[in-house]
Amino acid sequence: MPDVQITIIAGFEAGDIDTYEIAPAVLEIVVDPERGHAVNDLLLDHSIRGNFRYTAEPILDRFRIAIGQYSDLDRIEEALAEIAALEYDEASYNAIDVYAVRDLVRELRQQREETIARKETDTIEDEIATGVYGGEY
């Protein structure tokens, strides 16, 4: 039985100047196929309240979560912790550590804040360069 694997496959990106929001980060979660339906149910519940999208592979052992600028990272952390708990095996202690989930979400939170700040700076610099702020100096 494989452990839960959670991987950041795409980080947040500032994107182009014409796009208001930053490009979402994407997580990939791989679970034991026997747990696929339970994970799908957890993600469905949390995605509605957490403002994030997810997709499931047909075999239901691989999921992708798109985390946007306004997604609730606390809700995502809850979902990941619950998914990790599904895979917990007392005999071998096979599970992603709750602290690893917290660290991952903390990293995502920091990355998102830095990307938003970079996006805002890029937007201001573009507006200055195009003369939007022309006579205000």
Disulfide bonds with the S-S distance in Angstrom:
none
